[in-house]
């Protein structure tokens, strides 16, 4: 009898392990973040084929979201259901609560309070790792682009192309340009290198970077370059260009595409002495 009991338990556990995974798209607004219980509470929209709109807690499979999520952030993710277990994967922040509340008008450099630039390590167009800290001692101009962007990103890259020419001997020696892709699923180092050629980028002083989805989200969020993405790619993103001084502080930022190359040069000149 005991033998049959243990066989029953084993079969039940095996059935649980072999339960098929079902996946659903989830979109909603973060209500609470509980790093102790490893849960976030989301006021989510209807999940077709699974449940109506409601507010409920979800488990996450990764640690990094607890460091960057805040109540009010808009998120999307894949809900995985297996037997009596469920969790969220592939989470992305589609709109930051802080960014939505504080977004400046395009083309303006608002009253700005410098802050320490978050370090990151990403992969460049040649497949080599590059950390922001590696560039300490140089002025860094940083923007966020993706190669399938239909309009504003080419304008940003054109400005960088003009900037590298105007910098002359300072380009690469005193000043570095970094363009970070926010579309890591598509923008491989090879794709970025092809994109760089369109703008006659001199890769000794202008690097094109990409990372994992997690690293991309954390880096973009750290510099206020939040974006919205779905399975087809990037839907919307905040255009931000940051000026980072030799000590690694963000000393100015420009929103949108209406700033001029001369405005960036003026910021560089203030600190390149």
PyMOL commands that set and color helices and strands:
alter all, ss='L'
color gray80, all
select helices_A, chain A and resi 2-17+65-68+97-102+132-135+152-170+189-198+213-222+261-271
alter helices_A, ss='H'
color red, helices_A
select strands_A, chain A and resi 21-34+39-44+54-59+74-82+85-95+115-116+121-124+129-131+139-145+175-181+206-210+227-230+233-237+240-244+249-255
alter strands_A, ss='S'
color yellow, strands_A
deselect
rebuild
show_as cartoon
